Amino acid sequence: MRVNAIAPIARTRLTLATPGMSALFAAEIPEGEFDPFDPSNISPLVAYLASTDCKLTGKVFAVQGGGISELAGWHDVKTIETDGPWTVSEIADKLGAGA
């Protein structure tokens, strides 16, 4: 089994509604020019990762325009657990500044 993730940087309803970002994503692209925020730029990576030729697993990729970046650096530094549902005070106690 393989598991990979993609962090797309593309024009979607969400990015068009993001304050401070909407103008960037909504900018007009002249006819015939490459659109770095076109969601279709993500599809080739999706197709490759789903192919039988792909041996990659455990990877996270950021995709924007013509760039694909393999990301790294996320790892567990602390885990807290409970035997039942969390309460806000339990989380505050276990994740608090002094914990």
Residue, then its C-alpha position, 0 to 999 in steps of 0.5 A: m500500500r502507498v500513501n502520499a499527499i498533495a498540498p495544491i496551490a490552485r484556483t478554487r472556490l476556497t482560494l477565491a474566497t480567501p481574504g488577501m489572496s483572492a486578487l492573486f488567484a483571480a488575476e486574468i491570464p492572457e489567452g495562450e499564456f501558462d496559468p500557474f493557478d489552474p487546478s489542472n496543473i495538479s492532475p499529472l502528479v495525481a495520475y503519477l502517484a496513482s500509477t503502478d509505476c509509482k513506488l513513492t510512499g509517505k511523501v507530501f508534495a506541494v504543487q503550483g504551476g510548473g513546480i512540484s516540491e517534496l515537503a519534509g519536516w512534519h513529525d511528532v514531538k509530543t503525543i497526548e492521549t485520553d481514554g474517552p472524549w477530550t475536554v477543553s480543560e484536559i487539553a489545556d492541562k496536557l498541552g498547556a505552557g507548563a506541560 
